[in-house]
Amino acid sequence: MADKAANSGGGIWETIKTVVIALLIAGVFRSLFFQPFWIPSGSMKDTLLIGDFLFVNKMAYGYSYASCPSVKIPAVGLDIDASDICGFMQNDNGRFLASEPERGDVVVFRHPVTGRDYIKRLIGLPGDQIQIKAGIIHLNGVPMPQVPAGVFSETMEPQGAFGNRPRCENGAVGDGGMCNKSRAIETNPEGKSYAVLNIGPSFTDNTKVFTVPAGHYFMMGDNRDNSSDSRVEQIQGGVGFVPFKDLIGRADRIVFSSAGRSMFFFWTWRSDRFLKAVQ
């Protein structure tokens, strides 16, 4: 009986060790290579939809304090920020094994003030001058061309875990109605093309000239009239210029996508978005 009890105790201890080691491996993998990211808002439609689940390539730009994980579980009072773990790396704007991002990348970054994770498209590189005129990006004085590409339509209904309803170019439509936005293909000077959406006149359709500082980047959402991004300065509640150190990684591929309130509602998964490349 004693031997049996000892063996039972040893088995429990081995199980605990296995779980701890697995968690450590998962933590290292998440910190060094890929970070899961779930799309909660519509600011990147139609490139990314609410409910898309992807992994962020953290190796793309090298490592900074932002590469460390944040763990926030309000229900149990857990709030561990990346700066709590790797704050010692925040003193400069450099990175370990650094690699410069490219214009047109879809980037996950930490908001320079709030620390929240954002995902936007990189529009401006250090030294660029950017101005929006009538919804068209003027990069260093040259308009970035847009070609009309039909209409993006979606059902007016609560979307995702937060139940957000979409904004429509075709006015107020009731639940179950079709919500439309004009769609265009924008092409940057490097030849990268992607879809952007227009809802209607917005105060961000016409801006001053922004000069991107050294070591910073200018970000915009593809759903141009429904995105808090670099067009609005941080002191006004926007994103402003994003420092190099605040980049987390590049979004390369959607793993799967759920159109329901939870990613576990498998009957709402969008089969056409499994392993879809992020353009």
Secondary structure in CASP SS format (residue, H / E / C, confidence):
PFRMAT SS
TARGET T0000
AUTHOR 0000-0000-0000
METHOD secondary structure of the structure
MODEL  1
M C 1.00
A H 1.00
D H 1.00
K H 1.00
A H 1.00
A H 1.00
N H 1.00
S H 1.00
G H 1.00
G H 1.00
G H 1.00
I H 1.00
W H 1.00
E H 1.00
T H 1.00
I H 1.00
K H 1.00
T H 1.00
V H 1.00
V H 1.00
I H 1.00
A H 1.00
L H 1.00
L H 1.00
I H 1.00
A H 1.00
G H 1.00
V H 1.00
F H 1.00
R H 1.00
S H 1.00
L H 1.00
F C 1.00
F E 1.00
Q E 1.00
P E 1.00
F E 1.00
W E 1.00
I C 1.00
P C 1.00
S C 1.00
G C 1.00
S C 1.00
M C 1.00
K C 1.00
D C 1.00
T C 1.00
L C 1.00
L C 1.00
I C 1.00
G C 1.00
D E 1.00
F E 1.00
L E 1.00
F E 1.00
V E 1.00
N E 1.00
K C 1.00
M C 1.00
A C 1.00
Y C 1.00
G C 1.00
Y E 1.00
S C 1.00
Y H 1.00
A H 1.00
S H 1.00
C C 1.00
P C 1.00
S C 1.00
V E 1.00
K E 1.00
I E 1.00
P H 1.00
A H 1.00
V H 1.00
G C 1.00
L E 1.00
D E 1.00
I E 1.00
D C 1.00
A H 1.00
S H 1.00
D H 1.00
I H 1.00
C H 1.00
G H 1.00
F H 1.00
M H 1.00
Q C 1.00
N C 1.00
D C 1.00
N C 1.00
G C 1.00
R C 1.00
F E 1.00
L C 1.00
A C 1.00
S C 1.00
E C 1.00
P C 1.00
E C 1.00
R C 1.00
G C 1.00
D C 1.00
V E 1.00
V E 1.00
V E 1.00
F E 1.00
R E 1.00
H C 1.00
P C 1.00
V C 1.00
T C 1.00
G C 1.00
R C 1.00
D E 1.00
Y E 1.00
I E 1.00
K E 1.00
R E 1.00
L E 1.00
I E 1.00
G E 1.00
L C 1.00
P C 1.00
G C 1.00
D C 1.00
Q E 1.00
I E 1.00
Q E 1.00
I E 1.00
K E 1.00
A C 1.00
G C 1.00
I E 1.00
I E 1.00
H E 1.00
L E 1.00
N C 1.00
G C 1.00
V E 1.00
P E 1.00
M C 1.00
P C 1.00
Q E 1.00
V E 1.00
P E 1.00
A E 1.00
G E 1.00
V E 1.00
F E 1.00
S E 1.00
E E 1.00
T E 1.00
M C 1.00
E C 1.00
P C 1.00
Q E 1.00
G C 1.00
A C 1.00
F C 1.00
G C 1.00
N E 1.00
R C 1.00
P C 1.00
R C 1.00
C C 1.00
E C 1.00
N C 1.00
G C 1.00
A C 1.00
V C 1.00
G C 1.00
D C 1.00
G C 1.00
G C 1.00
M E 1.00
C E 1.00
N E 1.00
K E 1.00
S E 1.00
R E 1.00
A E 1.00
I E 1.00
E E 1.00
T E 1.00
N C 1.00
P C 1.00
E C 1.00
G C 1.00
K C 1.00
S E 1.00
Y E 1.00
A E 1.00
V E 1.00
L E 1.00
N E 1.00
I C 1.00
G C 1.00
P C 1.00
S C 1.00
F H 1.00
T H 1.00
D H 1.00
N C 1.00
T C 1.00
K C 1.00
V C 1.00
F E 1.00
T E 1.00
V C 1.00
P C 1.00
A C 1.00
G C 1.00
H E 1.00
Y E 1.00
F E 1.00
M E 1.00
M E 1.00
G C 1.00
D C 1.00
N E 1.00
R C 1.00
D C 1.00
N C 1.00
S C 1.00
S C 1.00
D C 1.00
S C 1.00
R C 1.00
V C 1.00
E C 1.00
Q H 1.00
I H 1.00
Q H 1.00
G C 1.00
G C 1.00
V C 1.00
G C 1.00
F C 1.00
V E 1.00
P E 1.00
F H 1.00
K H 1.00
D H 1.00
L E 1.00
I E 1.00
G E 1.00
R E 1.00
A E 1.00
D E 1.00
R E 1.00
I E 1.00
V E 1.00
F E 1.00
S E 1.00
S E 1.00
A C 1.00
G C 1.00
R C 1.00
S C 1.00
M C 1.00
F C 1.00
F C 1.00
F H 1.00
W H 1.00
T H 1.00
W E 1.00
R C 1.00
S H 1.00
D H 1.00
R H 1.00
F C 1.00
L C 1.00
K C 1.00
A E 1.00
V C 1.00
Q C 1.00
END
